[in-house]
Amino acid sequence: MNNTYQPINCDYYDRLEAWATMRTICLIRFRSEDGQTQEVSSRIADLFVLDKVEYMRLENGLVLRLDSLVDVNNIPLPTHC
């Protein structure tokens, strides 16, 4: 994965916040550091920014950069803002 953070679509971020607020169990597909697609089912516990990079912390403790997301609940991450 490219180390330069690519901000995600604002509407998609709002959707992630809604799922976190509603404590929805989400099916999350993301690219791992080695480029492989991984899948996890968990609630979004927190969304936060650290050093200008947006992250999500899942209830199971996993922390993901938002630009590593492929899709959440079968809704693909938009390729542009």
SERO-4910 file (N, C-alpha, C, O; in steps of 0.05 Angstrom, whole numbers):
BEGIN
 pado doro    nc1    nc2    nc3   cac1   cac2   cac3    cc1    cc2    cc3    oc1    oc2    oc3
  Met    A     17    -23      0      0      0      0     18     25      0     39     25     12
  Asn    A      9     45    -14     22     71    -14     21     83     14      0     83     26
  Asn    A     44     93     24     44    104     51     31    132     52     25    141     74
  Thr    A     28    145     30     16    172     29    -14    168     33    -27    154     17
  Tyr    A    -25    181     53    -54    177     59    -71    191     38    -65    214     31
  Gln    A    -91    177     29   -111    189     10   -137    192     25   -150    172     31
  Pro    A   -145    217     31   -171    221     45   -194    207     31   -195    206      6
  Ile    A   -212    197     47   -235    183     35   -258    203     30   -258    225     41
  Asn    A   -277    194     15   -301    210      9   -316    217     34   -320    201     52
  Cys    A   -323    243     37   -336    253     61   -363    240     67   -370    234     90
  Asp    A   -379    234     46   -404    221     50   -400    192     61   -416    183     77
  Tyr    A   -379    179     51   -373    152     61   -365    153     90   -372    136    106
  Tyr    A   -349    174     97   -341    177    125   -366    181    143   -367    169    165
  Asp    A   -385    196    133   -410    200    148   -425    174    152   -436    169    173
  Arg    A   -424    157    132   -437    130    134   -423    113    155   -436    100    171
  Leu    A   -396    114    155   -381    100    176   -388    109    204   -392     93    222
  Glu    A   -391    136    207   -399    147    233   -426    138    241   -431    131    265
  Ala    A   -444    136    222   -472    127    228   -471     98    238   -484     91    257
  Trp    A   -456     81    224   -454     53    232   -442     51    260   -450     34    276
  Ala    A   -422     68    266   -409     67    292   -429     76    313   -431     63    334
  Thr    A   -444     97    308   -464    107    327   -486     87    333   -495     84    355
  Met    A   -494     73    311   -516     53    314   -506     26    324   -521      8    328
  Arg    A   -479     24    328   -466     -1    337   -473    -24    319   -478    -47    328
  Thr    A   -473    -19    293   -479    -39    273   -455    -58    269   -432    -49    267
  Ile    A   -460    -84    269   -439   -103    262   -435   -101    232   -453   -105    216
  Cys    A   -410    -94    224   -404    -89    196   -386   -111    185   -368   -122    199
  Leu    A   -390   -117    159   -372   -134    144   -353   -116    130   -361   -100    113
  Ile    A   -327   -117    137   -307    -98    128   -286   -112    112   -273   -131    122
  Arg    A   -283   -104     87   -261   -114     70   -240    -92     67   -247    -69     61
  Phe    A   -215    -99     70   -194    -80     69   -169    -93     57   -166   -117     56
  Arg    A   -150    -76     48   -124    -85     38   -104    -84     61   -101    -63     74
  Ser    A    -91   -107     67    -71   -107     87    -45    -94     76    -44    -87     52
  Glu    A    -25    -91     93      0    -78     85     13    -92     61     27    -80     46
  Asp    A      9   -118     59     21   -133     37      4   -134     12     10   -148     -8
  Gly    A    -19   -118     12    -36   -116    -11    -58   -137    -14    -74   -136    -32
  Gln    A    -59   -155      5    -79   -176      4   -105   -166     15   -106   -150     34
  Thr    A   -128   -174      3   -154   -167     13   -161   -184     37   -159   -209     35
  Gln    A   -168   -172     59   -176   -186     83   -205   -179     89   -216   -159     79
  Glu    A   -218   -195    106   -246   -190    113   -249   -195    143   -238   -214    154
  Val    A   -265   -177    155   -270   -180    184   -298   -170    189   -309   -152    175
  Ser    A   -311   -182    209   -338   -174    217   -336   -163    246   -328   -178    264
  Ser    A   -343   -138    249   -340   -125    276   -355    -99    276   -364    -89    256
  Arg    A   -359    -89    300   -371    -62    303   -348    -41    302   -326    -47    309
  Ile    A   -355    -18    291   -335      4    291   -337     18    318   -357     29    325
  Ala    A   -315     17    333   -314     28    360   -308     57    360   -317     73    377
  Asp    A   -291     66    340   -281     94    341   -271    101    313   -260     84    299
  Leu    A   -274    126    305   -261    138    282   -244    161    293   -254    177    308
  Phe    A   -219    162    284   -202    183    295   -180    190    274   -176    176    254
  Val    A   -168    213    279   -146    223    262   -121    224    278   -121    234    301
  Leu    A    -99    215    267    -73    216    279    -52    224    258    -49    210    238
  Asp    A    -39    246    262    -19    256    243    -31    259    215    -19    251    195
  Lys    A    -55    270    214    -70    275    188    -78    250    173    -83    252    149
  Val    A    -79    228    187    -88    203    175   -112    193    190   -112    192    214
  Glu    A   -134    186    175   -159    177    187   -158    147    192   -149    131    175
  Tyr    A   -167    139    215   -167    110    223   -194    103    234   -210    120    242
  Met    A   -199     77    234   -222     65    249   -211     44    267   -194     28    260
  Arg    A   -221     44    292   -215     23    311   -240      6    313   -262     16    318
  Leu    A   -236    -20    309   -258    -38    311   -261    -49    339   -242    -48    355
  Glu    A   -285    -59    345   -290    -69    372   -271    -92    380   -266    -96    403
  Asn    A   -262   -107    359   -243   -129    365   -214   -119    369   -197   -136    373
  Gly    A   -209    -93    368   -183    -82    373   -167    -75    348   -147    -61    349
  Leu    A   -176    -85    325   -162    -80    300   -164    -50    293   -186    -38    295
  Val    A   -142    -38    284   -142    -10    275   -135     -9    246   -115    -21    237
  Leu    A   -152      4    229   -148      5    201   -146     34    191   -162     51    200
  Arg    A   -128     39    172   -129     65    158   -153     65    140   -159     45    127
  Leu    A   -167     87    139   -191     88    123   -185     85     93   -202     74     78
  Asp    A   -162     93     84   -156     90     55   -148     61     48   -143     55     25
  Ser    A   -148     43     68   -143     15     62   -170      0     57   -170    -24     50
  Leu    A   -192     13     62   -218      0     59   -224     -6     30   -218     10     12
  Val    A   -236    -29     25   -246    -37     -1   -276    -33     -2   -286    -19    -20
  Asp    A   -290    -43     18   -318    -39     22   -327    -45     50   -313    -60     64
  Val    A   -349    -34     58   -361    -39     84   -390    -46     79   -404    -31     65
  Asn    A   -399    -68     89   -427    -78     85   -434    -78     55   -456    -71     47
  Asn    A   -414    -87     39   -417    -90     10   -421    -64     -5   -429    -63    -28
  Ile    A   -415    -41      9   -416    -15     -4   -387     -7     -9   -372     -1      9
  Pro    A   -379     -5    -35   -351      1    -41   -343     29    -33   -359     47    -34
  Leu    A   -318     32    -26   -306     58    -20   -304     73    -46   -292     63    -65
  Pro    A   -316     97    -49   -315    113    -73   -285    119    -80   -269    122    -62
  Thr    A   -279    121   -105   -252    126   -114   -246    156   -114   -223    163   -119
  His    A   -265    173   -109   -260    202   -109   -279    216    -89   -299    205    -81
  Cys    A   -272    240    -81   -288    256    -63   -312    269    -76   -328    282    -63
***
